[in-house]
Amino acid sequence: MRKELDAFFNATERWHLTPFERRALLGVSSEERWRHCLHDASPQITPVELARIRAVLQIDDSLARCVSDPREVALWFRRRKTVAPFGGRTPLALLFRGMTGFEAVAEYLAAWRVTAPRLTDEKEEE
């Protein structure tokens, strides 16, 4: 579990998320539980946390295939988008909705990857 959790932390660091945002994506409510996830050599991860970790890793992989510039990856999460499923929200705001948000972002990225060339800057409809 530590390996996947570390990959989650690396991905969300590339996304330039705050500790509060990372904690919210993982679904951890208490500071004690958060410290356990950060520092325990063999953290006990709940099935819900594991699903969120894996969703973040899938999104990170898909986005890396769509956007080549690491700076653009971080900006992508904070830009409002008018296209479905965002409806004027940022991808990060959609992720905060839980697993339905993770699934919507993952589906969007899967479709984007198929229909759009690899981008170095945001050329999709915003």
N, C-alpha and C positions, 0 to 999 in steps of 0.2 A: 504493500500500500504506500509506503514512503516514496517509492519511485514515481508513482502516478501523482501523488500529492505534490512532490517537488516539480513535476512537469506542469501541474496546474499553476503553481506559484511562478514558474518561469514564464508561462504564457501570459498570465495576468500582469506580470512585470513588463513584458514587451508591450502590452496594451496600455501601460502607464496608469494603471488603476491605483487608487488610494487603498490603504489597508482596510478602510471601512467598506469600500466597493468590493474588494476581494472577499472579505468576510461575508458580505451579503450574497455574492455569487455562490459561495460555498454553502450558504444556508446555515451558518454558525451564528447563534444568537448570544452566547455568553463569552466574555473575555477569557475565562478559564479554558473553555473548550477551544477557543482560537489559539491560545498559547500552546495547548496540547498538540494541535495540528501543526503548528509552526516548528515545535522543538522536539517532540517525542520521536525517538528513533524508530519505533514501531507503533504508530498511532492506530487506534481502533477507529475505523471509518465506518459510518453507518451506510446502509444501502442507498439512502437518498443522497448523501454526500458523494458517494462513489458515482452515482448517476450524473450528478452535477459536474464532478471532476472530468468524467469522460465526455460530457457534452462540451465543456470548455475546450478540451483537447481537440475534439472533432472540429469545432468552430475555428480554432487557431490554425489547424492544418488546412482547412478549406480556404480561409482568408489568405493564408500565405501563398496559396496557389493562384489567387485572384489579384493580389496586390504585391508588387515586388519591393516597394520601398518601405522599410520598417517604420519610418516616421508616419507614413500614410496608414499603416495598420493601426497605430495608436489613434490617429485622428478619425479614422473610420467609425470608431465606436462612439464618438462624441458629436458627429455631424447629424443634424436632423435630415430625415429622408422622407419624401412624400410618397414614394412607391410602397406598395403592399409588401410586407405586412406592417410597415412602420407607421404609416399614417401621420406623418409629421413629428414622430418621436425619433430619438436616437436609438441605434442598436443596443446600446448599454441600458437604456430605459426599458427596452423590451426584455432584455435578459433578466432584469430585476423582477419580472413577473413570474419567475419560476420556470419549471420544465416546459410549459407551453411556449414561453418566450424563447427558451433555448432551442426548441424544435423549430419554431418559426424562423429564427435567424439561420439555423443550420440548413433548412430547406431553401431559404433565399440564396444563401451562399452556394449551395449545390447547383441551383438553377443558373446563377450568375456565372459560375465557373464554366458551365456548358455553353452559355450563349455569348459571353464576352471574352475578348482577349485579355491576357494578363495586363494589368494596368499599373502604371507608376503614379498616376494621380487619379483622383475621383472624377470619372467621366460619366458615371451613371446619373440618372435623374435624381435630383435632390429636392 
